[in-house]
Each structure stands twice: as C-alpha cells, then as structure tokens.
Amino acid sequence: MKNKVIIITGAGMGLGLATAELLAEQGAKLSLVDYNAEALSQAKETLENANPGVEILTITADVSDEKAVKGYVDQTLEKFGRIDGFYNNAGIEGRQAPMTDYDVNIFKKVIDINLMGVYYGMRYVIPAMQKQNYGRIVNVASVGGIRGVLNQTPYVASKHAVSGMTKNAALEYGRDGILTNAIAPGAILTPMVAEAFKQVNPSDPKAAETEYAQRNPTKRLGQPKEVATVVAFLLSEENGYVNGQTIAIDGGESNIYGNS
Ligand SMILES: NC(=O)c1ccc[n+]([C@@H]2O[C@H](COP(=O)([O-])OP(=O)(O)OC[C@H]3O[C@@H](n4cnc5c(N)ncnc54)[C@H](O)[C@@H]3O)[C@@H](O)[C@H]2O)c1
C-alpha cells in the first residue's frame, strides 16, 4: 500500500479505524472521514503516534449528505491528487424492533446512511478512478446483507442493497480498471456491536455477548484486525480479478442452517 491514497469513511472507530491502522503501517496516505469530529481527531493522533511521518487528511462529514460527500472527495483530490482505494464503511445499526413496530424515522435514517451514503460515495469517487483507469472499492455490507436478522429490517434491507450496488458497480466499471467488492462481517467486537449487546440484555451485555459467541463455529466473536487484513487485500493492487463479490468474514457463521 506504499503511497496509495485511500479514503476511509467511518474512520473514527471500529472497523474503519482498524483498517486505517493497518494501512498506515503499510505506508498508505489516508483521507479519513467521520461525522464524529472528536473520534476523528483522536484517531489521527493515535495513527500519527504509531506511524511517524504518515500523511493523514481528516474530514468531518456526514455520508448521508450528498454535498458533504462531494466535499470529502474534492478535498482528497486537492490534497493527494488521486484516489487509489475507497473503503466505503460508515454505517449504523438503528434500533432493534419487530418490522411492524419499527420507528419509521429511524428506518429512513438507516437507509439514508447505509444505502444512500454508500451510493453517494461511489457516485463521486468512481469518476476520479475512471480518469486514472485504476481503483479499488470495498463497500461494507454485513451478514445481514446475505440473510435476515431478527428485529433489524432497515439494516438488513440497506445491507442487501449494498451488496446489490456492489454487483452493479463491478459490471459497469470493471472496464475502467475499477474493482468493486463488498465485505459481510459477522459479529466483530466494535463499539457498534457492544451497543447491540446492550440492547439485547441491558442489565448484562457481557452475558448476551457470550451467548451469541456460542453460535459461531469458532465460539468467539471476530476482531476488527481480522476484517482489516481482508479489506487491505481487496484495496490493493494484489487484488487483480476479484470483482462484484460479497465476502463473508464471520467465522463461518452464515453457513449454519437451523440449530447448532
Ligand atoms: N461490527 C460488526 O460486527 C459489523 C458487522 C457487520 C457490518 N458492520 C458494518 O461495518 C461498518 C462499521 O461498523 P463498526 O462496527 O465499526 O461501527 P462503529 O459504530 O463502531 O463505528 C462506525 C463509525 O462510523 C461513523 N459514522 C456513522 N454514521 C456516519 C455518517 N452518517 N457519516 C460519517 N460517519 C459516520 C461513526 O461516527 C463511527 O466512528 C458499518 O457499516 C456496519 O454496518 C459491522
């Protein structure tokens, strides 16, 4: 990844930050986007301390705001002159509730961030990559983009859409040297998942986590670094021919049918 210019959305914590850490170690130049300005500046400090000399641009932007998305793409091009890789990662889970009880405003917010945010990102990044005749895009779907997840209708709908848009981008822009893939993480221990366990069992989130892990063939949750290594490959030139795929990173959990 030496000197490759990579945009990461949702870079302030969780999966985005873990990938930023790995790519910084590998010598990439990073454009980090998040709507949490404080998390973003902490992330920058952590990355600079661990990787003296690393070049980092931070941009506070909400990915569901089309103008702000154009803004982070323009600012990246202004500073670095090109975009080699795009980790289209920012997303939210929403609140958990059965489909017919789901708060419609939260439903729309999940769609705005997880679906429209991912779309706006590709809409503005792809033309820059076309000019270079080179680019690698990794969109973040979820195991909820492959199958249903109880009480998470808008999340599941948005993540299936991410997988679908990934296939279309692969079809339409493969000819321009742009490879687009999605990842489908299972339960990876990030702040988002910690919050989900709090919703499942507010008095004992750790018990909810332990119980959940038992369903996984590996009997544990995943670590953000285990996602980052796959993302780093898909964002690199080493990936020459993987295009339009949704790759599960879930310890094999999505293969289970029925009780295990
Ligand atoms: N952690 C998991 O187990 C898991 C599993 C499947 C999919 N995912 C997906 O991975 C991605 C990252 O999840 P995570 O677990 O790291 O979450 P997280 O909540 O730990 O971190 C997400 C980051 O994205 C930022 N963000 C959220 N909405 C934004 C917006 N509209 N604009 C800009 N920044 C925004 C947040 O401020 C935060 O820094 C999400 O798309 C999520 O759906 C995570």
The ligand as a MOL file (V3000), in Angstrom:
LIG
                    3D

  0  0  0     0  0            999 V3000
M  V30 BEGIN CTAB
M  V30 COUNTS 44 48 0 0 0
M  V30 BEGIN ATOM
M  V30 1 N -19.0130 -4.6160 13.9040 0
M  V30 2 C -19.6800 -5.5610 13.2820 0
M  V30 3 O -19.8310 -6.6630 13.7790 0
M  V30 4 C -20.2690 -5.3210 11.9320 0
M  V30 5 C -20.8980 -6.4010 11.2990 0
M  V30 6 C -21.4270 -6.2030 10.0170 0
M  V30 7 C -21.3150 -4.9810 9.4060 0
M  V30 8 N -20.7100 -3.9470 10.0720 0 CHG=1
M  V30 9 C -20.6470 -2.6790 9.3600 0
M  V30 10 O -19.3480 -2.1560 9.4410 0
M  V30 11 C -19.3900 -0.7310 9.3760 0
M  V30 12 C -18.6230 -0.1650 10.5530 0
M  V30 13 O -19.2100 -0.6590 11.7390 0
M  V30 14 P -18.4780 -0.5860 13.1610 0
M  V30 15 O -18.8660 -1.8290 13.8850 0
M  V30 16 O -17.0600 -0.2210 13.0020 0 CHG=-1
M  V30 17 O -19.3380 0.6190 13.7860 0
M  V30 18 P -18.9230 1.7250 14.8620 0
M  V30 19 O -20.2050 2.3160 15.3260 0
M  V30 20 O -18.0320 1.0860 15.8790 0
M  V30 21 O -18.1050 2.7800 14.0010 0
M  V30 22 C -18.7320 3.4310 12.9130 0
M  V30 23 C -18.0870 4.7700 12.6470 0
M  V30 24 O -18.8070 5.3560 11.5540 0
M  V30 25 C -19.1600 6.6830 11.8870 0
M  V30 26 N -20.4010 7.0470 11.2010 0
M  V30 27 C -21.6300 6.5200 11.3850 0
M  V30 28 N -22.5200 7.1340 10.6110 0
M  V30 29 C -21.8520 8.0790 9.9040 0
M  V30 30 C -22.2340 9.0510 8.9460 0
M  V30 31 N -23.5140 9.2040 8.5710 0
M  V30 32 N -21.2770 9.8350 8.4070 0
M  V30 33 C -19.9960 9.7230 8.7870 0
M  V30 34 N -19.5860 8.8430 9.7230 0
M  V30 35 C -20.4970 8.0240 10.2700 0
M  V30 36 C -19.3140 6.7010 13.4110 0
M  V30 37 O -19.1530 8.0050 13.9550 0
M  V30 38 C -18.1970 5.7330 13.8310 0
M  V30 39 O -16.9680 6.3980 14.0160 0
M  V30 40 C -20.8790 -0.3640 9.3590 0
M  V30 41 O -21.2850 -0.1410 8.0220 0
M  V30 42 C -21.5350 -1.6060 9.9270 0
M  V30 43 O -22.8670 -1.7310 9.4980 0
M  V30 44 C -20.1900 -4.0890 11.3090 0
M  V30 END ATOM
M  V30 BEGIN BOND
M  V30 1 1 1 2
M  V30 2 2 2 3
M  V30 3 1 2 4
M  V30 4 1 4 5
M  V30 5 2 4 44
M  V30 6 2 5 6
M  V30 7 1 6 7
M  V30 8 2 7 8
M  V30 9 1 8 9
M  V30 10 1 8 44
M  V30 11 1 9 10
M  V30 12 1 9 42
M  V30 13 1 10 11
M  V30 14 1 11 12
M  V30 15 1 11 40
M  V30 16 1 12 13
M  V30 17 1 13 14
M  V30 18 2 14 15
M  V30 19 1 14 16
M  V30 20 1 14 17
M  V30 21 1 17 18
M  V30 22 2 18 19
M  V30 23 1 18 20
M  V30 24 1 18 21
M  V30 25 1 21 22
M  V30 26 1 22 23
M  V30 27 1 23 24
M  V30 28 1 23 38
M  V30 29 1 24 25
M  V30 30 1 25 26
M  V30 31 1 25 36
M  V30 32 1 26 27
M  V30 33 1 26 35
M  V30 34 2 27 28
M  V30 35 1 28 29
M  V30 36 1 29 30
M  V30 37 2 29 35
M  V30 38 1 30 31
M  V30 39 2 30 32
M  V30 40 1 32 33
M  V30 41 2 33 34
M  V30 42 1 34 35
M  V30 43 1 36 37
M  V30 44 1 36 38
M  V30 45 1 38 39
M  V30 46 1 40 41
M  V30 47 1 40 42
M  V30 48 1 42 43
M  V30 END BOND
M  V30 END CTAB
M  END
